[in-house]
Amino acid sequence: MPVAAAWIILGAAALLYLGFILAGLLAAVPVDGAVSLLFDEPFLTRAAAYQRAGLAISLQQQLLSLLFLAAAVYLVMRFFKAAPHPALPYAAGYIVLFLIAQRLLSLPLDFYRGYTIEHRFGLSLQTAAGWFADYGKSALIGLFIAAAALTGLYVLITRWPARWWFFGGIAFTLFLLLSGYLYPLIIDPLFYRFTDLEGEGLPERITGLSEKAGIRVERILVADAGRRTSKANAYFSGMGRTRRIVIYDTLLQNFTDEEVLAVIAHEMGHWRHGHLWRNVLLGAAGSFAALYALYRVLLKMGLHADFRALPLALLFFALLSMAVSPARSALSRSLEREADRTALSLIGESAPFVSLYCKLARSNLSVVQPHPLLKAALYTHPPLMERIEAARREGGAIGGGEKR
């Protein structure tokens, strides 16, 4: 395939993805009778407005990022043509300056989306100083990782021009494994304080649930998210001895024990089916495929072994990420459905899940029935109305049903 055709196809796929989001953003949010029975009109209107505000900023950010990367490609192709192999310290310096400029360009929109919109809709409790503190920590971590990755890529493409894609895939796979193990120990504590789940009854019920699931839960931790947000959430992270389930304190404070158990059962479903390892394997395989595709494109352009390959690589990966996002989201939704089914079989009744999803929607101001295009492009979890209907349907099938 001619190299121009490859870029055109990739760009068209990325623009189609952005077009899906724009079309879904402009379209009316569908509401059927089942939705109106569970959620009132003021909530649905407010949730739709919150989603529109966030997506509008997200679209601007993605377009701005693409324009910035395209400008970087033009400048590097023009000014590094005569000296395409700067010494490593100079190359690292250029990379750091580029990343700082990219972050500063994105800062106003990041602030508007992460602080202004969240306060407008009453979801954030942070001060501006607190937001900037978190943002600064996140930016420094991202800068360090991105600078190390791009500098390492420059070393690989200049020293092993025919095999850099293979070594790059190995490095990325090792990064996935190492970050999966270390993230709960190094990164998470920079943003939250964690305590072990305590209290009467709930820890014992969780232990019983884990025995029923046939898995060993290393730790159940509570994060002090209530200092920042009124949203409720839970997630699983870590690998091996760092594996744990994390619950927001807002979840414990505002949800019943049965609803918390439903959340934990869902996370146990992820563990039981090895979703984390499945994602690592898919991420590793995808990295090898993407790096090899980039290698072939750069080879045809005659840029596979010099500094000018770096901005092209960033543009390539940005476009590719958008192009494959619908497929990646569809896969994630299938894993979430599998975890939901396992959770339902562990709990044995649908009532806690229905009440959980209704409360999560109100707590997080979620659109419970999004436009199909938005679902296809963005949703890594099934929309909450789908999860409610699935819980009722499958709960009845296992003999639990929804208690009324």
N, C-alpha and C positions, 0 to 999 in steps of 0.2 A: 504494500500500500504506500503511495507517495506520502511523504512526510506532511505536506500541506493538507492532504485529505485527513490524515490522522488528527491534526489540530482542529480542523473544521468539525469533524464528527464529535470530538471531545467537547469543543466549545458549544456546539449545538445541543448536546445532551445536558450540559450544565445550564444553558439558557432555558431549556425545556423544564428543568427542575425549578428554576427560579420562576418560570411562568406558571407552573403548578401552584406555587405559593401565592403569587400575585392574584391568580384567578380565584383561588380559595379565599383569599383575603377580601376580595371585592364582592364575592357572592354572599347571598344571605345564608345564615346558619340554619340548616334544616332542623325542624322540631316536630316530632311525631307525638301521637297521643300518649304513648308510654312515658315519654320524657316529661310531658306536662303534668302527669299524675304524681311524679316524684319531686319536681323542681318548679318553683314559681317563676313567673315571668320576670320580675325584677332581678332575680339571681341570674337567669339565663342571659338577660340583656347586659348585665354588668360583666359576666364572664366573657361574653363575646367581645365587649369593648376592651377588656384587658388583653385578650388574645390579639385583637387587631393592633393595639398599641405596640405590643411586643414584636409582632411579626413585621410591622412597618419599619421599625428600627433594625430588625434583623436583616431585612432585605437591603436596606441602605448600607449596612455594614458589609454584607457580602459583595455588593456591587463596588463599594469603595475599595475593598480589599483586592478585587480583581483588577480594578483600574490602577491601583498602586503597584501591583505585581507587574502589570503590563508596562507601566512606566519604568520600573526597575529593569525589566528585560531590555527595553529600548536603550536606556542609559548605559547599562553594562555592555551591551553589544556594540555600542558606539565608542565608549571611552576605554574599553579593555581590549580592543581589537589588536592594538600594537603590543600590548603586554598582558597576554592572557594567563600568565603563570606567576602571580605575585608571590613573594615569600610568605611562608605560613603565618608569621605574626601580622603582616599587613592584611592578608586574607581574613584572618580572624577579626581584626579591627574593623574591616569593611562590613563583615557579617554582623557584628555587634551594633554598629551604627545603623545599618539597615533595619535591624530588629527593633531598636529603640525608636526610630522614625515611624515604623509601622505601628508600634504601640501608642505613640503619642497621637498619631493620626486617628486612631480608633478610640482614644480616651473620651472625647466628648459624648459620642454615641453610647459607649459603655456606661458612662455615668448616668445618662438620661434613661437608659434601659434598666440598669441595675439599681438605681437609687430613686430617680424622679418618678418613674412609672410605678415602682413598687410602693412608694409612699402615697402616690395619688390614689391607689386602690386599697390602701390600708393594710398592706401585707408586710411591710418592712418596719422594724423597730430600731434600725441603726441610725446613728448620727452620721453626718457627712464625714466627720473625722474617722469614725469606725469603718465606714465603707471604703474610704481611701486607704486605711491601714490594711484591710483585707485585700484590696485591689493591688496595693504595692507588693504585698507578699506573693500573691499569685503571679504578678508580672515578673518579679525577680526569679521565681522558680521557672516560669515559662521561658524567660530570657536565657537562663543558664542551660536548660535542656535543649532549646532550639539552637543556641550558639554552638554547643558541644556537638549536636547532631550535624549541623551544616559544616562545621570545621572538619569533623570526621569524614563527612562525605567528600569534601574537597581533597583531603589526604588520599582517600580511596581512589577517586577518579583520576588523580594525577600519578599515583604510584602503580595502580593496577588497572589500566584503562580497559582491559578486556574482561576483567573479572570483578570489578568493583560492585556490580549489582548483586553478585552472589554473597560477597562479604558484607555488603550493606544489609541484605536480608538476614544473615546470621546475627549481625549486631542488633537489628531491630527485634528479632525474636528474643535475644538475651535481655534486651531492655524490657520487653513485655513481662518476662518472667521475674526479673529483678524488681521492677516497679510494682508488680502485683504483690510481691512479698513485702516490700519495704514501705509502700504507700501508707498503710495503717500506722506504721511506727514512726515515720518521719514527717509526712505531709499533713495528714489529718490532724495531728495535735497542734499544728500551727494555727488552725482555725477554730477548733473546738476543744472544750475540756470534756473528758470522758469519765464516767463512773460506771461501776458494775451495777447491773439491774438488781435492785433489792426490793424487799417488801414481803408481805405475807400472801402466800398462795400462788402468785403469778410465776415466780421462778420455778417452783415445783411443777406447775402445770406445763411450763416450757420444757422442763426435763422429761416429763412424761411424753410430751409430743415428739421430742427428738428420738426417744426410744422407740416410739411407734413408727417414726420415719426411718429408723435404722441408720441414723447418722449421729455423729458426735459433734456437738456444738462447743467450740473452744471457749467462746466468751459471748455474752449478750451485754452490750454496752449502751449507755444512754448519753447522747450528745446534748450539750446545753445550747441547742439551736434557738431556744426561746429568747435569747439575748438579741437575736438578729431579726427573726421573722415569726410570723404567726402561722406559717405553713407547717403542715405535718408531713413526715416522711420516714422511711426506713430503708436500709440497703445492706447488702452483704459485701464484704471486701476481704482482701488478704488471701494468702495461699499457705498451705501447710500449717505451721504453728502460729502464724499471724491471722488465721482465719477467724472472722467474727461477724456477728450481726449487730448493726448499729441502729438504734431507735432514737428519733428526736424526742426531747422531753415534752414537746408540744403534743406528740402522739399519746404519751402516757397521761398527760394532764387532761386532755379533752376527749379521749376515747375510752370505751369500756374495756375491761380485761378480755372479753370475748373478741372484740375487734382487734386488739393488740395481738392476741393469739392468731387471728386470721392473717395478719401481716407477717408474723414470724413463720407461720406455716408456709406462706408463699416463698419466703426467703429459703426455708428448708427445701422447698421444691427445686429451687435453683441448684442447691448443693447436691440433692439426691440425683439429679440428672446430669451433673457435671457441666453445667452451663459455662462456668468460668473457664474451665479447660477447653471446652469447645470453642469459646470465643478467642482464646489464646491461639489455638491451632488455626482457626480461620484467619485471624489477624496475621499470623506468621506466613501462611500460604498466600494471602493477599499481598503482603509486602514483597515477597519474592516475585510474584507476577507483575506487580506495579513497577518495581525497580527494573525488571528485565524489559518491560515495555518502554520505560523511559530510556533505558540504555539503547534500545533499537532506534528510538526517535532521535536521540542526540547523535548517535553514530551516523545516521543519514544526513544530519545537519552539519557534521564535522566538528561538533562541539563536545564530544564525550570525554575529553581529557583536559579541560581547562576551566578557569574560574567562571567563564560565561555560562557554564552549564548550571550553576546554582540557581539564579533567578528563574531560568527556564524550568528547572526541577520543581521549584515552589509553585509556579503557575500551573505546571502539569498536574501536580498533586492536588491543588485547589480545585481545578476543573474536574479531575477524576473523582474527588470526594463528593462533589455535587452530583456527578453523573450516576454514581453507584448508591447514593443515599437512599432512594426508594427501595432498592433491593436489600440494603443493609437494615433499613427500618422494618421491612416485611419479615426478615429473618428474626429480628429482635422481638417483634410482636408474637411470632410463633413460639419462641422460647418462653415468653411471659404467659402465654395461654397454657403451655405445658406446666409451668409452675403453678398457675391458678388451679388447674385440674388436680394436681397433686395436693395442694393445700385444701381443696374442698374434700378430697377423700380422707385427709387426716382429721379435719374438723368434723365432717360427717353431716353438716347441715349448712344451708345457704344463708340463713338469716344474718349471721355476723358479717358475712361478706357484703350483702346488700346494704346493711346499715353503714359498714365501713366505707364503701365506695361513695355513698351519698354524702357522708361527712367529709371525706377527702375532697370531693368536688367543691363543697362549700368552703372548706378550709383553705384550699389552694386556688380557688376561683377558676376551676377548670371548665372548659367547654366539654360537655359530656357527650355530645354528638356532633363532631366536627364535619366540615365539608369533606367529601371523599378524596378530593385532591390534596387537601392538607393532611389527611390521614395517611395517604400513600407517600407523601413527600417527607413528613416530619415525625409522625408518631411512632416512637419505639415501644410503646405499650398500647394495647387495645384501648380505644376510648372507653370511658367509664360506663357509659350506657351499655356497651357491648359486654363488658365484664359483669354488670348487674344481670343482664338477660342470660348470659352463660351460667352464672351462679344459680339462678332460679331453675334453669333447664336441667343442668347437670346435678344440682342438688336433689331435684325430684327423681332423677334417674337412679341415684344411689340410696334413695329412700329417706333422705333428710327433709328436703323441701324447705320452704321458707315459713318460719313460724309467724303467725299473725296474732 
